[in-house]
Amino acid sequence: MKPISPIIKPEPLHVQAYKYIQNYLLDNEFSPGERLTELGLAAMLGVSRGPVREAVRLLIHDGLLVQKGVHIYVFDPTFDDVIDVYLCKERLEPLAAKLSAQHMSQASHDTLLDIINRTKQALEQDEKRNIVNFNTEFHDLIIQSSGNKQLIQFMNLIHAKNLYMRNNILSNYDRRDHFFEEHVRITDAIINGDGEQAELEMKMHIQNDINMLGTIFKSNQKDDSK
């Protein structure tokens, strides 16, 4: 008897709706604080309101949408919201870097170096979207390579918010050359198996992001007061 190909079931509509709306949010198609309606989202996606309602519930759980009374709004992070997420990153990602220096495979070493090379090219060509995407790949690979299931689970809890903040707040920040140099130093430490140095470099990297975030929010406050 010939081997039978496994049946591939299509994803449920609410899962498809969830992914589409999440991508819209991460790609800045909706403005922070914008009010959304189930009817409008259903019309946009060409589905009924049922799957959209479930998708919205999941996105509220992710923190990308916020419910106020009967209305749904796009998450509009305050300075405290952003700092809360980055303080978690400051504690967990240095540990991930340290563990990755001990556990990362040769294949992942090659992938990490490839991300560094692609980031360099994206910076040279001023490809902002790719810069953000490669930044995400860099951090995700280090977290996944830590080998610590609990750490990975904790980071997954803030993953969607972290992506949203990175795409909506950090996509135009003026720290490009510095962040790339920091990524190179983190990569060197991991590949050399120097966990202590990898931990230190990642901690300084996240702290620099936190300092930069403070500058961004202060600048925005000055602009709003004009």
C-alpha positions in Angstrom: 0.0 0.0 0.0 1.3 3.4 -0.9 1.9 5.8 2.0 -1.0 8.2 2.4 -0.2 11.9 2.7 -1.4 13.3 5.9 -4.6 15.3 5.7 -3.9 19.0 6.2 -6.8 20.7 7.9 -7.3 24.4 7.2 -6.9 26.6 10.2 -10.2 27.6 11.9 -11.5 31.0 10.8 -11.0 32.6 14.1 -7.3 31.6 14.0 -6.9 33.1 10.5 -8.7 36.2 11.6 -6.4 36.5 14.7 -3.3 36.2 12.5 -4.5 38.8 10.0 -5.5 41.3 12.6 -2.3 40.8 14.5 -0.3 41.4 11.3 -2.2 44.6 10.7 -1.4 45.7 14.2 2.3 44.9 14.0 2.5 46.5 10.6 1.1 49.8 11.9 -2.0 49.6 9.8 -4.0 50.7 12.8 -3.1 53.7 14.9 -2.4 53.3 18.7 -5.6 54.2 20.5 -7.8 53.7 17.4 -11.2 52.3 18.0 -12.1 49.1 16.2 -15.4 47.4 15.7 -16.2 43.7 15.1 -18.4 44.8 12.2 -15.6 46.8 10.6 -13.0 44.0 11.1 -15.4 41.4 9.7 -16.0 43.5 6.6 -12.3 44.0 6.1 -11.6 40.3 6.4 -14.7 39.1 4.5 -15.9 36.9 7.4 -18.7 36.8 9.8 -18.5 38.5 13.2 -18.2 35.2 15.1 -14.6 34.4 14.2 -13.7 38.1 14.6 -15.1 38.2 18.1 -13.0 35.2 19.1 -9.9 36.7 17.4 -10.5 40.0 19.3 -10.7 38.1 22.5 -7.3 36.5 21.8 -5.7 39.8 20.9 -7.0 41.4 24.1 -5.3 38.5 26.0 -2.1 39.3 24.1 -2.4 42.9 25.2 -2.6 44.3 21.6 -6.2 45.3 21.9 -7.8 46.9 25.0 -11.5 46.7 26.0 -13.0 49.8 27.6 -16.7 49.1 28.4 -18.2 47.8 25.2 -15.6 49.4 22.9 -12.4 47.9 21.6 -9.2 50.0 21.1 -5.7 49.5 19.7 -3.2 49.3 22.5 -1.6 52.7 23.0 1.4 52.1 25.3 2.4 54.6 27.9 6.0 55.1 29.0 5.3 52.9 32.0 3.9 50.1 29.8 7.0 50.1 27.7 9.4 50.2 30.6 7.5 47.3 32.3 8.1 45.1 29.3 11.7 46.2 28.9 12.5 45.6 32.6 11.3 42.0 32.1 13.6 41.8 29.1 16.5 43.3 31.1 16.2 40.4 33.6 15.5 37.5 31.2 17.3 38.1 28.0 20.8 38.4 29.6 20.2 35.0 31.1 19.0 33.7 27.7 22.3 35.0 26.2 24.3 33.3 28.9 22.6 30.0 28.4 22.8 30.2 24.6 26.5 30.5 24.9 26.4 27.1 26.6 23.8 25.4 24.5 23.5 27.0 21.1 24.2 24.5 18.2 26.6 25.1 15.4 23.6 25.4 13.0 22.2 28.2 15.2 25.7 29.8 15.3 25.5 29.9 11.5 22.0 31.4 11.6 23.0 34.0 14.1 25.9 35.1 11.9 23.6 35.2 8.9 21.2 37.5 10.7 24.1 39.7 11.6 25.2 39.9 7.9 21.6 40.5 6.7 21.2 43.3 9.3 24.4 44.9 8.1 23.1 44.9 4.5 19.7 46.2 5.6 21.4 49.1 7.5 23.5 50.0 4.5 20.4 50.1 2.3 18.2 51.8 4.9 15.6 49.0 4.8 13.8 50.0 8.0 11.3 47.1 7.9 14.0 44.5 7.4 16.1 46.1 10.2 13.2 45.6 12.6 12.5 42.1 11.4 16.2 41.0 11.7 16.4 42.5 15.1 13.4 40.4 16.1 15.0 37.2 14.6 18.2 37.9 16.5 16.5 38.1 19.9 14.1 35.3 19.2 16.9 32.9 18.2 18.9 33.6 21.4 15.8 33.1 23.6 14.9 29.8 21.8 18.5 28.6 22.0 18.7 29.1 25.8 17.3 25.6 26.3 15.3 26.8 29.3 11.6 26.0 28.8 10.4 28.3 31.6 12.4 31.3 30.4 11.0 30.7 26.9 7.5 30.6 28.3 7.9 33.8 30.2 9.3 35.6 27.2 6.4 34.3 25.1 4.0 36.0 27.4 5.3 39.4 26.4 6.3 38.5 22.9 3.4 40.1 21.1 3.6 43.4 23.1 7.4 43.4 22.6 6.9 43.1 18.8 4.2 45.8 18.8 6.4 48.2 20.7 9.4 47.5 18.6 7.5 48.0 15.4 5.5 51.1 16.5 8.0 52.9 18.7 11.5 51.7 17.9 11.3 51.4 14.1 12.6 54.9 13.5 15.0 55.3 16.4 18.4 56.8 15.8 20.5 54.1 17.5 21.1 51.9 14.5 24.9 51.7 14.4 25.2 51.3 18.1 22.6 48.5 18.3 24.3 46.7 15.5 27.7 46.9 17.2 26.0 45.6 20.4 24.5 42.7 18.4 28.0 41.8 17.0 29.5 41.8 20.5 26.7 39.6 21.9 27.1 37.2 18.9 30.9 37.0 19.4 30.5 36.1 23.1 27.9 33.4 22.4 29.9 31.8 19.6 33.0 31.9 21.7 31.1 30.1 24.5 31.6 33.0 26.9 28.4 33.0 28.9 29.4 35.7 31.4 30.4 38.1 28.6 27.2 37.3 26.6 25.1 38.0 29.7 26.9 41.3 30.3 26.7 42.5 26.7 23.0 41.7 26.5 22.3 43.5 29.7 24.0 46.6 28.5 22.2 46.3 25.2 18.7 46.2 26.9 19.7 49.1 29.2 20.7 51.2 26.3 17.3 50.6 24.7 15.6 51.6 28.0 17.6 54.8 28.1 16.8 55.5 24.4 13.1 54.9 25.1 13.1 57.5 27.9 14.6 60.0 25.4 11.9 59.2 22.8 9.0 59.7 25.2 10.5 62.9 26.6 10.8 64.2 23.0 7.2 63.2 22.2 6.0 65.0 25.3 7.8 68.2 24.2 6.3 68.0 20.8 2.8 67.5 22.2 3.2 70.6 24.4 4.0 72.9 21.5 
